[in-house]
């Protein structure tokens, strides 16, 4: 461990007193944790003990670096056929109040404004609802137009759920959809739509969305084409700790097979404007500690996924800073405009400047490292794409 990031908290006797000796030894030896270990970590009464173990792994992987990206999010539409109960962003059809659908010109204008403001974007992050009228050729045209305007800009777009939707609209395979989008310039896919993999619960919260097997299969197909992708877990709703650990184990298993997941993003459920109502005992300030613990358990369980993101849009910025000490190494980026979290009650800003992100990282005791969409540091970006 570098001298700049000492970890004085790893006291073997203390872990023994918590009943965590075997997990402690596995983590220090770099060995894989089991499903039962994941549950034990979640049930341990002392979150700081879990955080210290996760920090040990995080420092082993990334030292004192904390990553951020100069990016522009674009949500192209919120019209969606899926009707997920938790989602405050979606509108069932284009006539509903608040429904929107951007044109290609709108998208290009947003990027143009961002390029002028930020001087140089290192990621376009574009996702949207599963719109019943937008064809694959429209998305290909948008990607090609963006690539023509900004050939160096890495294009990150479409979750496996959108890919499944495009395939069913076009009557072609998901692999073919991925190949066509790759040919149009796609290099990276965001990790949304994973929600929670447990089949019974998934049917309850998002019955019409691509199922767990499809989500994982499409991620694997993207990896087989050389696309890199992220992965997420939506938590803090109706799921149990067993569901969470099962979700992490399924991601780890997929990563063993296809190897293209770059970053895991735990997404704490935001409750406002959502049809999914939570019982009282699931709400309240203890959710902050649950978020830190989830970041830490993810860092410890996902031994084959390089990065863990504390997404500052969905968690308070002070908590995202603290998460850097609980296993997270990335904060996402400048963002500029975000709808999914904000329509669900996020009180964070819409965007941050480079100076604000770097300040936030330095204030937490870490070294800011600017990266692009595929996590290459910006100086080395061209080689990585
Ligand atoms: O797929 C929807 C989630 C996701 C709510 O890959 C909600 O780098 C909380 O995946 N409360 C979209 N979460 C966001 C996402 C993402 C964000 C930033 C970076 C990356 C990346 C991916 O947001 C959705 C869904 O899982 N979501 N509604 C809600 N009420």
Boltz pocket constraint, residues with backbone or C-beta under 6 A from the ligand:
constraints:
  - pocket:
      binder: B
      contacts: [[A, 86], [A, 87], [A, 88], [A, 89], [A, 189], [A, 190], [A, 191], [A, 192], [A, 193], [A, 194], [A, 195], [A, 230], [A, 231], [A, 232], [A, 234], [A, 265], [A, 267], [A, 268], [A, 269], [A, 270], [A, 271], [A, 272], [A, 274], [A, 311], [A, 314], [A, 332], [A, 340], [A, 341], [A, 344]]
      max_distance: 6.0
